[in-house]
């Protein structure tokens, strides 16, 4: 069974997907972390994020792995733990540009589909999982929340000060625009997806809504 959770930054996709995977005994697949991994390697290597050829090489050659730990899921690239490194403001500012390259998306989508084939139940979260990666998923959900709330969540997630929330919310809106307007795999509500606005819902309440549709 494949369940997709799409939505913009700060909508609670990751937290909800992890909780749902634990509840159902499935595997959590964070597609956004894969694009962040390519972005991180490019930045660390001094690669221009507009250079499609070099990004294609990175996407084709790096080995991305996910491992569960007592502190949650960890992300590894070529055996190196980059869980924290891919959540920096620098990666945030560049991942939309990197993920918009067709060559990068092609390589990552292929990896995502291969991972899903290996497991009985997979909860996939990202921005195009129900529309492009798994258009025939068994269940599709689209999470959203207002920019102010998403800014608060992202600040809390990254450990940034409360006075940065407004700036973070502005950055989130800018990223929404980039992700929604790109020509390749734009952020959209997938056909057949259940839309959930969780601006005023906590994790348990959001999870409860999803489980009602799965019952």
CORVENKA-V645909 format. One record per pair of residues at least 4 apart in sequence whose ideal C-beta (glycine too) atoms are under 7 Angstrom apart, sorted by the first residue. I is the first residue (numbers start at 0). J is the second residue. If there is no record, write none. Layout:
i=I j=J
i=I j=J
This chain:
i=0 j=120
i=0 j=137
i=1 j=115
i=1 j=121
i=1 j=123
i=1 j=133
i=1 j=136
i=1 j=137
i=2 j=19
i=2 j=122
i=2 j=136
i=2 j=137
i=2 j=138
i=3 j=123
i=3 j=128
i=3 j=129
i=3 j=133
i=3 j=136
i=3 j=139
i=3 j=140
i=3 j=189
i=4 j=12
i=4 j=15
i=4 j=16
i=4 j=122
i=4 j=124
i=4 j=140
i=4 j=142
i=5 j=125
i=5 j=126
i=5 j=127
i=5 j=128
i=5 j=129
i=5 j=141
i=5 j=189
i=5 j=192
i=6 j=10
i=6 j=12
i=6 j=141
i=6 j=142
i=6 j=143
i=7 j=143
i=7 j=175
i=7 j=178
i=7 j=186
i=8 j=149
i=8 j=153
i=8 j=171
i=8 j=174
i=9 j=144
i=9 j=149
i=9 j=150
i=9 j=152
i=9 j=153
i=9 j=171
i=10 j=142
i=10 j=143
i=10 j=144
i=10 j=149
i=11 j=15
i=11 j=142
i=11 j=144
i=11 j=152
i=11 j=197
i=11 j=205
i=12 j=16
i=12 j=124
i=12 j=142
i=13 j=17
i=13 j=29
i=13 j=124
i=14 j=18
i=14 j=202
i=15 j=19
i=15 j=142
i=15 j=202
i=15 j=205
i=15 j=206
i=16 j=20
i=16 j=27
i=16 j=122
i=16 j=124
i=17 j=21
i=17 j=27
i=17 j=71
i=17 j=72
i=18 j=22
i=18 j=202
i=18 j=206
i=19 j=23
i=19 j=122
i=19 j=206
i=19 j=209
i=20 j=25
i=20 j=26
i=20 j=27
i=20 j=122
i=22 j=206
i=23 j=120
i=24 j=120
i=25 j=118
i=25 j=120
i=25 j=121
i=25 j=122
i=26 j=118
i=26 j=120
i=26 j=121
i=27 j=72
i=27 j=122
i=28 j=111
i=28 j=114
i=28 j=115
i=28 j=121
i=28 j=122
i=28 j=123
i=29 j=72
i=29 j=124
i=30 j=107
i=30 j=111
i=30 j=123
i=30 j=124
i=30 j=125
i=30 j=128
i=30 j=132
i=31 j=35
i=31 j=125
i=32 j=36
i=32 j=74
i=32 j=85
i=33 j=63
i=33 j=107
i=33 j=110
i=34 j=38
i=34 j=94
i=34 j=97
i=34 j=98
i=34 j=107
i=35 j=39
i=35 j=85
i=35 j=90
i=35 j=94
i=36 j=40
i=36 j=61
i=36 j=63
i=36 j=74
i=36 j=76
i=36 j=81
i=36 j=85
i=37 j=41
i=37 j=54
i=37 j=57
i=37 j=58
i=37 j=61
i=37 j=97
i=37 j=103
i=38 j=42
i=38 j=90
i=38 j=93
i=38 j=94
i=38 j=97
i=39 j=43
i=39 j=81
i=39 j=84
i=39 j=85
i=39 j=90
i=40 j=44
i=40 j=57
i=40 j=61
i=40 j=76
i=41 j=46
i=41 j=48
i=41 j=54
i=41 j=57
i=41 j=97
i=42 j=89
i=42 j=93
i=46 j=50
i=46 j=53
i=46 j=54
i=46 j=57
i=48 j=93
i=48 j=96
i=48 j=97
i=50 j=54
i=51 j=55
i=51 j=100
i=51 j=102
i=52 j=56
i=53 j=57
i=54 j=58
i=54 j=97
i=54 j=100
i=54 j=102
i=54 j=103
i=55 j=59
i=55 j=102
i=55 j=103
i=56 j=60
i=57 j=61
i=58 j=102
i=58 j=103
i=58 j=106
i=58 j=107
i=59 j=106
i=61 j=76
i=61 j=77
i=62 j=76
i=62 j=77
i=63 j=76
i=63 j=110
i=64 j=75
i=65 j=72
i=65 j=74
i=66 j=73
i=66 j=75
i=67 j=72
i=68 j=73
i=73 j=80
i=73 j=82
i=74 j=81
i=74 j=82
i=74 j=85
i=75 j=79
i=75 j=80
i=75 j=81
i=76 j=81
i=81 j=85
i=85 j=90
i=86 j=90
i=86 j=157
i=87 j=91
i=88 j=92
i=89 j=93
i=90 j=94
i=93 j=97
i=94 j=98
i=95 j=99
i=95 j=174
i=95 j=177
i=95 j=178
i=97 j=103
i=98 j=103
i=98 j=104
i=99 j=181
i=99 j=183
i=100 j=104
i=101 j=105
i=101 j=183
i=102 j=106
i=103 j=107
i=104 j=108
i=104 j=183
i=104 j=184
i=105 j=109
i=106 j=110
i=107 j=111
i=108 j=112
i=108 j=131
i=108 j=132
i=109 j=113
i=110 j=114
i=111 j=115
i=111 j=132
i=112 j=116
i=112 j=132
i=115 j=121
i=115 j=123
i=123 j=128
i=123 j=132
i=123 j=133
i=124 j=128
i=126 j=178
i=126 j=186
i=127 j=131
i=127 j=132
i=127 j=184
i=128 j=132
i=128 j=133
i=129 j=133
i=129 j=134
i=129 j=136
i=129 j=139
i=129 j=189
i=129 j=192
i=130 j=134
i=130 j=187
i=130 j=189
i=131 j=184
i=138 j=212
i=138 j=213
i=139 j=189
i=139 j=191
i=139 j=192
i=139 j=193
i=140 j=192
i=140 j=193
i=140 j=195
i=140 j=209
i=141 j=188
i=141 j=189
i=141 j=192
i=141 j=194
i=142 j=195
i=142 j=197
i=143 j=194
i=143 j=196
i=144 j=148
i=144 j=149
i=144 j=196
i=144 j=197
i=144 j=198
i=145 j=149
i=145 j=198
i=146 j=150
i=146 j=168
i=146 j=171
i=146 j=172
i=147 j=151
i=147 j=168
i=148 j=152
i=148 j=198
i=149 j=153
i=149 j=168
i=149 j=171
i=150 j=154
i=150 j=164
i=150 j=165
i=150 j=167
i=150 j=168
i=150 j=171
i=151 j=155
i=151 j=164
i=152 j=156
i=153 j=157
i=153 j=167
i=153 j=171
i=154 j=159
i=154 j=161
i=154 j=163
i=154 j=164
i=154 j=167
i=159 j=163
i=159 j=167
i=163 j=167
i=164 j=168
i=165 j=169
i=166 j=170
i=167 j=171
i=168 j=172
i=169 j=173
i=170 j=174
i=171 j=175
i=172 j=176
i=173 j=177
i=174 j=178
i=175 j=179
i=176 j=180
i=177 j=181
i=178 j=185
i=178 j=186
i=179 j=185
i=179 j=186
i=180 j=185
i=181 j=185
i=188 j=192
i=188 j=194
i=193 j=212
i=195 j=205
i=195 j=208
i=197 j=205
i=200 j=204
i=200 j=205
i=202 j=206
i=203 j=207
i=204 j=208
i=205 j=209
i=206 j=210
i=207 j=211
i=209 j=213
i=210 j=214
